Amino acid sequence: MDKIDRQLLASLQEDASLSHAEIAERINLSPSQCSRRLQRLQQEGFIVRQVSILNEAKLGLHVEAYVMVALTTHVAGAAASFRQRMAHINEVVDFCSLTGDVDYLLHIITKSLTTFTELINEHILGKGDVASVRSSIVLERIKRSTALPLM
């Protein structure tokens, strides 16, 4: 990967709706060279997929929270069951296994505090595999980026 590849990727991260010609113009490359490089970057797995970023507020999604979960046991079956359950909840937009005091961190975006409470009570707690849950509601989003550092 060279400097031009990084510029291509940075341009895509900024706005993936740009045509190859528009990206090429931004980085002083011919459209055909741009297309070939982008195709190679896709084939090599640098570009996984292209998505649209939606406006949560316009969609009625007004509550964002980070939820830390500790399991009661670390036997393979319990962890697998919890992971599978969380992977199928649409409101869980990011789900990570962690080191430290908690086992998992869930990033949840939902309509209201009521729906958030229902999600916690019905889908996270009450299944016998969760020892503790700590939630933090986002008051103000200061920065959010989907762009990875390339330089």
C-alpha positions in Angstrom: 0.0 0.0 0.0 1.4 3.3 -1.0 0.5 7.0 -0.4 -2.0 7.0 -3.3 -3.8 4.0 -1.9 -4.1 5.7 1.4 -5.4 8.8 -0.3 -8.0 6.7 -2.1 -9.1 5.0 1.2 -9.2 8.4 3.0 -11.4 9.8 0.3 -13.8 6.8 0.5 -14.0 7.1 4.3 -15.0 10.7 3.9 -17.7 10.1 1.2 -18.2 6.6 -0.3 -20.9 8.0 -2.6 -18.3 9.7 -4.8 -17.8 8.2 -8.3 -14.4 6.9 -9.3 -14.0 9.9 -11.5 -14.6 12.3 -8.6 -12.2 10.5 -6.3 -9.6 10.4 -9.1 -10.0 14.2 -9.6 -9.5 14.8 -5.8 -6.2 12.9 -5.7 -4.9 13.8 -9.2 -5.2 10.3 -10.7 -6.9 9.2 -13.9 -10.3 7.6 -13.5 -9.1 4.3 -14.9 -6.1 4.1 -12.5 -8.4 5.0 -9.6 -10.8 2.2 -10.6 -8.0 -0.4 -10.9 -6.6 0.6 -7.5 -9.9 0.5 -5.8 -10.7 -2.9 -7.3 -7.3 -4.2 -6.0 -7.9 -2.7 -2.6 -11.3 -4.5 -2.5 -9.8 -7.8 -3.7 -7.0 -7.6 -1.1 -9.6 -7.0 1.7 -8.8 -3.4 2.6 -12.3 -2.3 1.6 -14.8 -4.6 3.4 -18.0 -2.9 2.4 -19.6 0.5 1.7 -22.5 1.7 3.8 -24.6 4.9 4.4 -24.5 6.6 7.7 -28.0 7.5 8.9 -29.3 10.2 11.1 -30.4 8.7 14.4 -32.6 11.6 15.5 -34.5 11.7 12.2 -35.2 7.9 12.7 -36.5 8.5 16.2 -33.5 6.9 17.9 -33.0 9.3 20.9 -31.2 7.2 23.5 -27.6 6.0 23.1 -25.9 4.0 25.9 -22.8 2.0 26.7 -23.5 -1.1 28.7 -20.9 -3.1 30.5 -21.7 -6.7 31.2 -20.1 -9.3 33.5 -21.1 -12.9 33.1 -21.8 -15.3 36.0 -19.6 -17.9 34.5 -17.0 -18.2 31.8 -17.8 -21.7 30.6 -17.9 -21.9 26.8 -21.6 -22.6 26.5 -22.7 -19.6 28.6 -20.4 -17.2 26.8 -21.6 -18.5 23.4 -25.2 -18.2 24.3 -24.8 -14.6 25.5 -22.8 -13.7 22.4 -25.5 -15.2 20.1 -28.3 -13.4 22.0 -26.6 -10.0 21.7 -25.6 -10.5 18.0 -29.3 -10.7 17.1 -30.5 -7.5 18.8 -30.7 -4.7 16.3 -30.3 -2.0 18.9 -26.8 -3.3 19.8 -24.7 -1.5 17.2 -21.3 -2.5 18.6 -20.4 -5.5 20.7 -16.9 -6.1 22.1 -15.3 -8.7 24.4 -13.0 -6.9 26.9 -10.2 -7.5 29.4 -10.6 -6.2 32.9 -13.5 -6.1 35.3 -16.3 -6.6 32.8 -16.6 -9.2 30.0 -18.4 -7.3 27.3 -19.2 -3.7 26.2 -22.4 -3.1 24.2 -23.1 0.1 22.4 -26.9 0.5 22.2 -29.0 3.0 20.3 -32.7 2.9 20.8 -35.9 5.0 20.7 -36.4 5.9 24.4 -35.5 5.1 27.9 -38.5 2.9 28.1 -37.3 0.7 25.2 -33.8 0.8 26.6 -35.1 -0.5 29.9 -37.1 -3.2 28.2 -34.0 -4.3 26.2 -31.9 -4.5 29.4 -34.6 -6.4 31.4 -35.8 -8.7 28.6 -32.7 -9.5 26.6 -29.7 -9.0 28.9 -30.9 -9.8 32.4 -33.2 -12.6 33.4 -31.4 -15.3 31.5 -29.2 -16.5 34.4 -25.9 -15.8 32.6 -25.3 -12.2 33.6 -23.8 -11.3 37.0 -23.8 -7.5 36.6 -24.8 -4.7 34.2 -23.5 -1.1 34.4 -25.0 1.4 32.0 -24.0 4.9 30.9 -26.4 7.0 28.9 -24.7 9.4 26.4 -25.6 13.0 27.3 -23.8 14.6 24.4 -21.8 13.1 21.5 -18.7 15.1 21.2 -17.0 13.1 18.4 -18.0 10.1 16.3 -16.0 8.9 13.4 -16.1 5.8 11.2 -12.8 6.7 9.6 -9.7 4.7 10.5 -6.4 6.5 10.9 -4.5 5.9 7.7 -1.4 8.1 7.8 
